[in-house]
Amino acid sequence: MIGVAASFLLEVVLSALYAPILMLIQSRHVFEVFMGRDSGWKPQRRDSGGTTWSDAWHYHKRHMFLSCATQP
């Protein structure tokens, strides 16, 4: 229970430190859109370019094994 509380407090502190930075970055992007500049946001490609299960397994198997190994 102490680990959960410590994790929660750490998450709150890190989020509070990161929030102002994220707000400034997002505000700048909104301002640039209102000024008519390109936001750099590319449209999604829904009809092609998907990830296969084998590619997902290849790139994420270490993450999955590590997360399973560290669970109590």
OpenMM code with the backbone's topology and positions (N, CA, C; nanometers):
from openmm import Vec3, app, unit

residues = "MET ILE GLY VAL ALA ALA SER PHE LEU LEU GLU VAL VAL LEU SER ALA LEU TYR ALA PRO ILE LEU MET LEU ILE GLN SER ARG HIS VAL PHE GLU VAL PHE MET GLY ARG ASP SER GLY TRP LYS PRO GLN ARG ARG ASP SER GLY GLY THR THR TRP SER ASP ALA TRP HIS TYR HIS LYS ARG HIS MET PHE LEU SER CYS ALA THR GLN PRO".split()
positions = [
    Vec3(0.0820, -0.1201, 0.0000),
    Vec3(0.0000, 0.0000, 0.0000),
    Vec3(0.0863, 0.1264, 0.0000),
    Vec3(0.1996, 0.1183, 0.0673),
    Vec3(0.2899, 0.2342, 0.0708),
    Vec3(0.3474, 0.2610, -0.0681),
    Vec3(0.3770, 0.1540, -0.1420),
    Vec3(0.4293, 0.1698, -0.2779),
    Vec3(0.3304, 0.2384, -0.3702),
    Vec3(0.2029, 0.2065, -0.3559),
    Vec3(0.0989, 0.2694, -0.4380),
    Vec3(0.0891, 0.4178, -0.4040),
    Vec3(0.0930, 0.4499, -0.2757),
    Vec3(0.0841, 0.5904, -0.2333),
    Vec3(0.2055, 0.6685, -0.2814),
    Vec3(0.3238, 0.6084, -0.2715),
    Vec3(0.4448, 0.6768, -0.3179),
    Vec3(0.4409, 0.6974, -0.4687),
    Vec3(0.3956, 0.5967, -0.5403),
    Vec3(0.3840, 0.6088, -0.6850),
    Vec3(0.2841, 0.7178, -0.7237),
    Vec3(0.1730, 0.7228, -0.6521),
    Vec3(0.0720, 0.8250, -0.6777),
    Vec3(0.1289, 0.9650, -0.6534),
    Vec3(0.1985, 0.9830, -0.5430),
    Vec3(0.2558, 1.1146, -0.5124),
    Vec3(0.3617, 1.1551, -0.6140),
    Vec3(0.4442, 1.0603, -0.6559),
    Vec3(0.5451, 1.0904, -0.7571),
    Vec3(0.4790, 1.1316, -0.8887),
    Vec3(0.3737, 1.0616, -0.9267),
    Vec3(0.3010, 1.0952, -1.0498),
    Vec3(0.2407, 1.2347, -1.0412),
    Vec3(0.1846, 1.2704, -0.9268),
    Vec3(0.1252, 1.4031, -0.9097),
    Vec3(0.2320, 1.5116, -0.9194),
    Vec3(0.3458, 1.4899, -0.8552),
    Vec3(0.4533, 1.5898, -0.8579),
    Vec3(0.5083, 1.6056, -0.9991),
    Vec3(0.5358, 1.4953, -1.0665),
    Vec3(0.5894, 1.5045, -1.2026),
    Vec3(0.4892, 1.5670, -1.2990),
    Vec3(0.3623, 1.5357, -1.2827),
    Vec3(0.2593, 1.5960, -1.3681),
    Vec3(0.2489, 1.7452, -1.3445),
    Vec3(0.2601, 1.7875, -1.2184),
    Vec3(0.2532, 1.9304, -1.1870),
    Vec3(0.3733, 2.0052, -1.2438),
    Vec3(0.4880, 1.9398, -1.2504),
    Vec3(0.6065, 2.0047, -1.3076),
    Vec3(0.6006, 2.0093, -1.4598),
    Vec3(0.5417, 1.9083, -1.5189),
    Vec3(0.5376, 1.8988, -1.6651),
    Vec3(0.4231, 1.9783, -1.7270),
    Vec3(0.3153, 1.9983, -1.6536),
    Vec3(0.1956, 2.0641, -1.7080),
    Vec3(0.2220, 2.2037, -1.7639),
    Vec3(0.2942, 2.2917, -1.6949),
    Vec3(0.3172, 2.4254, -1.7522),
    Vec3(0.3974, 2.4213, -1.8827),
    Vec3(0.4930, 2.3306, -1.8908),
    Vec3(0.5724, 2.3190, -2.0132),
    Vec3(0.4839, 2.2740, -2.1286),
    Vec3(0.4016, 2.1731, -2.1032),
    Vec3(0.3107, 2.1238, -2.2056),
    Vec3(0.2108, 2.2312, -2.2478),
    Vec3(0.1619, 2.3105, -2.1520),
    Vec3(0.0675, 2.4168, -2.1835),
    Vec3(0.1305, 2.5212, -2.2759),
    Vec3(0.2554, 2.5579, -2.2499),
    Vec3(0.3224, 2.6561, -2.3356),
    Vec3(0.3425, 2.6023, -2.4769),
    Vec3(0.3806, 2.4774, -2.4879),
    Vec3(0.4017, 2.4173, -2.6201),
    Vec3(0.2706, 2.4127, -2.6977),
    Vec3(0.1640, 2.3681, -2.6319),
    Vec3(0.0349, 2.3597, -2.6998),
    Vec3(-0.0204, 2.4982, -2.7327),
    Vec3(0.0000, 2.5950, -2.6457),
    Vec3(-0.0456, 2.7319, -2.6731),
    Vec3(0.0257, 2.7892, -2.7943),
    Vec3(0.1544, 2.7609, -2.8062),
    Vec3(0.2289, 2.8087, -2.9220),
    Vec3(0.1737, 2.7491, -3.0507),
    Vec3(0.1415, 2.6186, -3.0486),
    Vec3(0.0866, 2.5545, -3.1682),
    Vec3(-0.0495, 2.6137, -3.2055),
    Vec3(-0.1343, 2.6386, -3.1077),
    Vec3(-0.2648, 2.6990, -3.1354),
    Vec3(-0.2462, 2.8383, -3.1939),
    Vec3(-0.1557, 2.9162, -3.1377),
    Vec3(-0.1283, 3.0507, -3.1882),
    Vec3(-0.0797, 3.0454, -3.3333),
    Vec3(0.0079, 2.9493, -3.3641),
    Vec3(0.0588, 2.9370, -3.5007),
    Vec3(-0.0526, 2.9006, -3.5982),
    Vec3(-0.1457, 2.8168, -3.5574),
    Vec3(-0.2585, 2.7820, -3.6441),
    Vec3(-0.3438, 2.9050, -3.6692),
    Vec3(-0.3703, 2.9844, -3.5655),
    Vec3(-0.4497, 3.1059, -3.5827),
    Vec3(-0.3798, 3.2078, -3.6711),
    Vec3(-0.2470, 3.2049, -3.6751),
    Vec3(-0.1717, 3.2962, -3.7607),
    Vec3(-0.1612, 3.2442, -3.9041),
    Vec3(-0.2181, 3.1267, -3.9309),
    Vec3(-0.2196, 3.0732, -4.0661),
    Vec3(-0.0990, 2.9888, -4.1011),
    Vec3(-0.0179, 2.9539, -4.0069),
    Vec3(0.0991, 2.8715, -4.0350),
    Vec3(0.0611, 2.7238, -4.0339),
    Vec3(0.1430, 2.6446, -4.0996),
    Vec3(0.1207, 2.5001, -4.1036),
    Vec3(0.1530, 2.4419, -3.9660),
    Vec3(0.0626, 2.3640, -3.9143),
    Vec3(0.0834, 2.3060, -3.7823),
    Vec3(0.1767, 2.1853, -3.7870),
    Vec3(0.1987, 2.1285, -3.9045),
    Vec3(0.2835, 2.0117, -3.9172),
    Vec3(0.2095, 1.8821, -3.8894),
    Vec3(0.0796, 1.8895, -3.8639),
    Vec3(0.0006, 1.7706, -3.8341),
    Vec3(-0.0335, 1.7015, -3.9645),
    Vec3(0.0105, 1.5780, -3.9783),
    Vec3(-0.0162, 1.5011, -4.0994),
    Vec3(-0.1463, 1.4236, -4.0828),
    Vec3(-0.2246, 1.4105, -4.1899),
    Vec3(-0.3486, 1.3332, -4.1804),
    Vec3(-0.3188, 1.1853, -4.1586),
    Vec3(-0.4127, 1.1167, -4.0971),
    Vec3(-0.3967, 0.9745, -4.0722),
    Vec3(-0.4139, 0.8960, -4.2009),
    Vec3(-0.3403, 0.7867, -4.2108),
    Vec3(-0.3553, 0.6948, -4.3225),
    Vec3(-0.4284, 0.5727, -4.2703),
    Vec3(-0.5564, 0.5664, -4.2928),
    Vec3(-0.6353, 0.4568, -4.2384),
    Vec3(-0.6439, 0.3371, -4.3314),
    Vec3(-0.6167, 0.3561, -4.4600),
    Vec3(-0.6338, 0.2472, -4.5547),
    Vec3(-0.5073, 0.1662, -4.5793),
    Vec3(-0.3915, 0.2167, -4.5404),
    Vec3(-0.2672, 0.1422, -4.5638),
    Vec3(-0.1659, 0.1756, -4.4544),
    Vec3(-0.0598, 0.1019, -4.4558),
    Vec3(0.0470, 0.1296, -4.3601),
    Vec3(0.0206, 0.0758, -4.2214),
    Vec3(-0.0636, -0.0264, -4.2083),
    Vec3(-0.0952, -0.0829, -4.0778),
    Vec3(0.0199, -0.1659, -4.0222),
    Vec3(0.0120, -0.1946, -3.8945),
    Vec3(0.1113, -0.2773, -3.8279),
    Vec3(0.0594, -0.4207, -3.8192),
    Vec3(0.1409, -0.5148, -3.8613),
    Vec3(0.1015, -0.6548, -3.8506),
    Vec3(0.1311, -0.7048, -3.7091),
    Vec3(0.0670, -0.8175, -3.6733),
    Vec3(0.0909, -0.8750, -3.5408),
    Vec3(0.2363, -0.9176, -3.5258),
    Vec3(0.2958, -0.9671, -3.6323),
    Vec3(0.4361, -1.0098, -3.6231),
    Vec3(0.5296, -0.8909, -3.6018),
    Vec3(0.5014, -0.7775, -3.6673),
    Vec3(0.5819, -0.6571, -3.6444),
    Vec3(0.5659, -0.6064, -3.5009),
    Vec3(0.4421, -0.6066, -3.4525),
    Vec3(0.4177, -0.5620, -3.3149),
    Vec3(0.4912, -0.6514, -3.2161),
    Vec3(0.4863, -0.7835, -3.2392),
    Vec3(0.5563, -0.8769, -3.1509),
    Vec3(0.7071, -0.8533, -3.1572),
    Vec3(0.7612, -0.8329, -3.2774),
    Vec3(0.9047, -0.8117, -3.2953),
    Vec3(0.9530, -0.6888, -3.2176),
    Vec3(0.8798, -0.5804, -3.2233),
    Vec3(0.9245, -0.4562, -3.1621),
    Vec3(0.8922, -0.4466, -3.0129),
    Vec3(0.7952, -0.5215, -2.9648),
    Vec3(0.7509, -0.5036, -2.8260),
    Vec3(0.7659, -0.6266, -2.7375),
    Vec3(0.8264, -0.7337, -2.7854),
    Vec3(0.8377, -0.8545, -2.7037),
    Vec3(0.9242, -0.8318, -2.5804),
    Vec3(1.0302, -0.7524, -2.5919),
    Vec3(1.1140, -0.7251, -2.4742),
    Vec3(1.0375, -0.6481, -2.3683),
    Vec3(0.9559, -0.5510, -2.4112),
    Vec3(0.8761, -0.4744, -2.3148),
    Vec3(0.7793, -0.5666, -2.2419),
    Vec3(0.7172, -0.6571, -2.3179),
    Vec3(0.6187, -0.7473, -2.2579),
    Vec3(0.6861, -0.8426, -2.1592),
    Vec3(0.8006, -0.8992, -2.1965),
    Vec3(0.8707, -0.9903, -2.1072),
    Vec3(0.9186, -0.9181, -1.9813),
    Vec3(0.9691, -0.7963, -1.9981),
    Vec3(1.0168, -0.7200, -1.8835),
    Vec3(0.9027, -0.6861, -1.7884),
    Vec3(0.7892, -0.6466, -1.8429),
    Vec3(0.6763, -0.6132, -1.7560),
    Vec3(0.6223, -0.7369, -1.6854),
    Vec3(0.6220, -0.8515, -1.7522),
    Vec3(0.5769, -0.9745, -1.6867),
    Vec3(0.6756, -1.0191, -1.5796),
    Vec3(0.8040, -1.0003, -1.6039),
    Vec3(0.9068, -1.0442, -1.5091),
    Vec3(0.9100, -0.9578, -1.3836),
    Vec3(0.8666, -0.8332, -1.3936),
    Vec3(0.8753, -0.7435, -1.2784),
    Vec3(0.7468, -0.7412, -1.1957),
    Vec3(0.6452, -0.8137, -1.2389),
    Vec3(0.5204, -0.8186, -1.1617),
    Vec3(0.5387, -0.9101, -1.0407),
    Vec3(0.4827, -0.8730, -0.9249),
    Vec3(0.4986, -0.9573, -0.8060),
    Vec3(0.4208, -1.0865, -0.8152),
] * unit.nanometer
topology = app.Topology()
chain = topology.addChain("A")
for resn in residues:
    res = topology.addResidue(resn, chain)
    for name in ("N", "CA", "C"):
        topology.addAtom(name, app.Element.getBySymbol(name[0]), res)
